Amino acid sequence: MEIEDLGYNVETHGQKGFNGVAILCKRPFEVARGLPGDDDDAQSRYIEAVIPMAGGRAVRVASIYLPNGNPPDSDKYPYKLGFMDRLVRHAKKLMDYEEPLVLAGDFNVIPEARDAARPEIWTGDALFLPRTREKYRELLALGFIDALRATTDSGGLYTFWDYQAGAWQKNNGIRIDHLLLSPQAADRLESVEIDKAMRGRDKASDHTPIRVELADS
C-alpha cells in the first residue's frame, strides 16, 4: 500500500517466505506470471510485463530471480540449468517481436572473472561453474546486450556482498544482478548505474540496485 500511495502500479509473483519477483510502474500495464516450459514448476521466479511508452509504443520487462543452484552436487543445480534452458527458449521467442525488451534481476551468474573480487574462491560454486556461464552466454548470443558492459569494461563493479567475513567492508563482491537489453532497448540506452551506496545503509540487503535509463521516445 505504501508503494501504491507513491503512484505505482504493483504486480507480484511470490511464495510466502520463499521466492518472489515484482514489477512496479507508474503506468498501467499487462502482466504474465511464471516462466513457460514446465507446468510442474511451483517456484515464483519470473514475471513479465508490457509497459506502455510514448507514441503508442511499449517496452517489455521481465523480472527474474534465477535459481542459486548450490550445492552443485544436489538436485538444485540441474534445476538451475533447466530454468536457464527454459529462459533461453522463451527469450528467443520474445526477441522475435523485435521490440524494446529488458531482462532484469538476480541471475545468480558471475559472467566473468572480472565480475568477482576474488574469482578463485568461486570456482566450485554454482554461480561460476563453466556450465552456468555457458548457459548465460547462450542467452547473450540471442542478441542481448549486457547494459553495464555496454558502457564500461572495468572490473571491480559488483552488485552483491555477502554478510559473512566482512565482505562489504573489504569490497569482496560479485556481479550477479544484470540488465540484459534487446537491440531495440539498447538503442534507447542513456545510462547505467550501480547504486553501491545502498549496500552501506543500516540493515541493507546484501544486493544493491542496478538501474538502467532508456529513452521514452
Secondary structure as UniProt FT lines:
FT   HELIX           2..5
FT   TURN            6..7
FT   STRAND          9..14
FT   TURN            16..17
FT   STRAND          20..25
FT   STRAND          30..33
FT   TURN            36..37
FT   TURN            39..40
FT   STRAND          46..52
FT   HELIX           54..56
FT   STRAND          58..65
FT   TURN            72..73
FT   HELIX           76..95
FT   TURN            96..97
FT   STRAND          101..106
FT   HELIX           113..115
FT   HELIX           119..122
FT   TURN            123..124
FT   TURN            126..128
FT   HELIX           130..140
FT   TURN            141..143
FT   STRAND          145..146
FT   TURN            147..151
FT   STRAND          160..161
FT   TURN            165..171
FT   STRAND          173..174
FT   STRAND          177..181
FT   HELIX           183..186
FT   TURN            187..188
FT   STRAND          189..194
FT   HELIX           196..200
FT   TURN            202..203
FT   STRAND          210..214
//
